[in-house]
């Protein structure tokens, strides 16, 4: 048997089983070993939430308080104020108004605006600054040579308060939250959000 006949005979013989399976099996890439999930990174959520909570607490935990250095008196808006203004126009002369200010531990009288119309408002600068929460009541008086006339009483519970005829505005510097409170809350929120997003991303891919 020559070489050509021998090659044809070998071609007709079946291949070994292992060789046949190796040739028929498709070549697929081997999967990568699973990565270790960084669960320890979630521990950064704790300080992130702590910064966020502390910043928000300091930002919102500010009492409605401050320092008062001026008291402004104006006519009460609405029908009552308009009626009082009409009576003032009928009666000749202008009032000589002063205030009696009652605080938690004292009472004092301001100077008098002599023959001064109220207009858009009269202002009394205080000799010393007061805490807004210490101001309890403001009385309006009209000074007279014989006997002073009581005009109105305004109970103060806020920076603006109204009585029967007049409106009182306390002017001064309001207390503000610390400047670092809001940036601290933002930083804590960013840290928390980044850690959670990274954790979710690691679970998906």
C-alpha positions as CSV (number, residue, x, y, z in Angstrom):
1,X,0.0,0.0,0.0
2,X,1.5,3.3,-1.1
3,X,1.4,6.5,0.9
4,X,-1.7,7.9,-0.8
5,X,-3.7,4.7,0.0
6,X,-2.5,4.7,3.6
7,X,-3.6,8.4,4.1
8,X,-7.0,7.6,2.7
9,X,-7.3,4.6,5.0
10,X,-6.3,6.6,8.1
11,X,-8.8,9.4,7.1
12,X,-11.7,6.9,7.2
13,X,-10.8,5.6,10.7
14,X,-12.7,7.2,13.6
15,X,-10.7,9.6,15.9
16,X,-10.2,8.8,19.6
17,X,-13.1,10.0,21.9
18,X,-11.0,12.5,23.8
19,X,-9.6,14.1,20.6
20,X,-13.0,14.3,19.1
21,X,-14.6,16.0,22.1
22,X,-11.7,18.5,22.2
23,X,-12.2,19.4,18.6
24,X,-16.0,19.7,18.8
25,X,-16.2,21.6,22.2
26,X,-16.6,25.4,21.5
27,X,-13.9,27.6,23.0
28,X,-15.4,29.9,25.6
29,X,-13.5,32.4,27.8
30,X,-13.0,31.3,31.4
31,X,-15.0,33.3,33.9
32,X,-13.0,35.6,36.2
33,X,-13.0,34.7,39.8
34,X,-15.5,36.8,41.8
35,X,-14.1,39.9,43.5
36,X,-14.3,40.3,47.2
37,X,-17.1,42.8,47.9
38,X,-15.8,45.8,49.9
39,X,-18.4,45.7,52.7
40,X,-16.0,47.4,55.0
41,X,-16.4,50.6,52.9
42,X,-19.9,50.9,54.3
43,X,-18.4,51.8,57.7
44,X,-17.8,55.3,56.2
45,X,-21.6,55.8,56.3
46,X,-21.4,56.1,60.1
47,X,-19.2,59.2,60.3
48,X,-21.0,60.6,57.2
49,X,-24.4,60.4,58.9
50,X,-22.9,61.8,62.1
51,X,-21.6,64.9,60.3
52,X,-24.9,65.3,58.5
53,X,-26.9,65.1,61.7
54,X,-24.6,67.4,63.7
55,X,-24.6,70.0,60.9
56,X,-28.4,70.0,60.5
57,X,-28.9,70.2,64.3
58,X,-26.7,73.2,64.7
59,X,-28.2,74.9,61.6
60,X,-31.8,74.6,62.7
61,X,-31.4,74.7,66.5
62,X,-31.3,78.5,66.7
63,X,-33.7,80.3,69.0
64,X,-35.6,83.3,67.8
65,X,-33.5,85.7,69.8
66,X,-31.0,88.4,69.3
67,X,-29.9,91.9,70.4
68,X,-32.3,94.8,70.3
69,X,-30.9,98.3,70.0
70,X,-33.9,100.3,68.6
71,X,-37.7,100.2,69.0
72,X,-39.9,101.4,66.2
73,X,-43.5,102.5,66.6
74,X,-46.0,102.7,63.8
75,X,-49.7,102.9,63.4
76,X,-51.4,99.5,63.3
77,X,-52.4,98.6,59.7
78,X,-56.0,98.1,58.8
79,X,-59.3,99.8,59.8
80,X,-58.2,100.4,63.4
81,X,-55.1,102.2,62.3
82,X,-56.9,104.3,59.7
83,X,-59.5,105.3,62.3
84,X,-56.9,106.4,64.8
85,X,-55.2,108.4,62.1
86,X,-58.5,110.1,61.2
87,X,-59.0,111.0,64.9
88,X,-55.6,112.5,65.0
89,X,-56.3,114.6,62.0
90,X,-59.4,115.9,63.6
91,X,-57.8,116.8,66.9
92,X,-55.4,119.7,66.7
93,X,-51.7,119.3,67.6
94,X,-49.3,116.4,67.5
95,X,-48.6,113.9,70.3
96,X,-45.5,113.9,72.5
97,X,-45.0,110.1,72.5
98,X,-42.6,108.1,74.7
99,X,-42.4,104.4,75.6
100,X,-42.3,102.4,78.8
101,X,-40.4,99.2,78.2
102,X,-40.8,96.3,80.6
103,X,-38.3,93.5,80.6
104,X,-38.0,90.3,82.7
105,X,-36.2,92.2,85.5
106,X,-36.6,95.9,85.0
107,X,-38.7,98.7,83.5
108,X,-37.5,102.0,82.0
109,X,-38.8,105.0,80.1
110,X,-37.5,106.3,76.8
111,X,-37.0,109.9,75.7
112,X,-40.0,111.8,74.3
113,X,-40.5,112.7,70.7
114,X,-41.8,116.2,71.1
115,X,-44.6,117.3,68.6
116,X,-43.5,114.6,66.2
117,X,-46.1,112.9,63.9
118,X,-45.8,109.2,63.6
119,X,-45.7,109.2,59.8
120,X,-44.0,106.0,58.7
121,X,-42.8,105.3,62.2
122,X,-41.0,106.7,65.2
123,X,-37.8,105.2,66.4
124,X,-36.3,105.1,69.9
125,X,-32.6,104.2,70.2
126,X,-32.0,102.4,73.5
127,X,-29.2,103.4,75.9
128,X,-28.2,99.8,76.2
129,X,-28.9,96.8,74.1
130,X,-31.5,94.2,75.2
131,X,-32.0,90.6,74.5
132,X,-35.1,90.2,72.4
133,X,-36.4,87.4,74.7
134,X,-36.1,89.7,77.7
135,X,-38.5,92.3,76.3
136,X,-42.0,91.5,77.6
137,X,-44.2,94.6,77.1
138,X,-44.1,98.1,75.6
139,X,-46.5,100.8,76.7
140,X,-47.1,103.9,74.5
141,X,-47.7,107.2,76.4
142,X,-48.5,110.7,75.3
143,X,-46.7,113.2,77.5
144,X,-48.8,116.1,78.9
145,X,-48.0,119.0,81.1
146,X,-50.7,118.0,83.6
147,X,-51.1,114.3,83.3
148,X,-49.6,111.8,80.8
149,X,-52.1,109.9,78.7
150,X,-51.9,106.2,78.2
151,X,-52.2,105.4,74.5
152,X,-51.6,101.6,74.0
153,X,-50.0,98.5,75.5
154,X,-48.2,96.0,73.3
155,X,-47.3,92.5,74.5
156,X,-44.1,91.4,72.9
157,X,-43.5,87.8,71.9
158,X,-41.7,88.3,68.6
159,X,-39.7,90.9,66.7
160,X,-43.0,92.4,65.5
161,X,-46.1,92.8,67.7
162,X,-49.4,94.7,67.6
163,X,-51.6,96.3,70.2
164,X,-54.9,98.0,69.9
165,X,-53.7,101.0,67.9
166,X,-50.0,100.7,67.4
167,X,-47.5,98.2,66.0
168,X,-44.1,97.7,67.6
169,X,-41.0,96.5,65.7
170,X,-37.8,95.5,67.5
171,X,-34.7,96.4,65.5
172,X,-31.4,94.8,66.0
173,X,-29.2,91.8,65.2
174,X,-30.9,88.4,65.1
175,X,-29.0,85.3,66.2
176,X,-27.7,83.2,63.3
177,X,-26.6,79.6,63.1
178,X,-22.9,78.9,63.1
179,X,-21.3,79.4,59.7
180,X,-19.8,75.9,59.7
181,X,-23.1,74.2,60.4
182,X,-24.4,74.0,56.8
183,X,-21.1,73.1,55.1
184,X,-20.6,70.3,57.7
185,X,-24.1,68.9,56.9
186,X,-23.3,69.1,53.2
187,X,-20.0,67.3,53.6
188,X,-21.6,64.5,55.7
189,X,-24.4,64.1,53.1
190,X,-21.8,63.9,50.2
191,X,-19.7,61.2,52.1
192,X,-22.8,59.1,52.8
193,X,-24.1,59.4,49.2
194,X,-20.8,58.5,47.7
195,X,-20.3,55.4,49.9
196,X,-23.8,54.1,49.2
197,X,-23.5,54.7,45.4
198,X,-20.2,52.9,45.3
199,X,-21.6,50.0,47.3
200,X,-24.5,49.6,44.9
201,X,-22.2,49.9,41.9
202,X,-20.0,47.1,43.3
203,X,-23.0,44.9,43.6
204,X,-24.1,45.4,40.1
205,X,-20.9,44.9,38.2
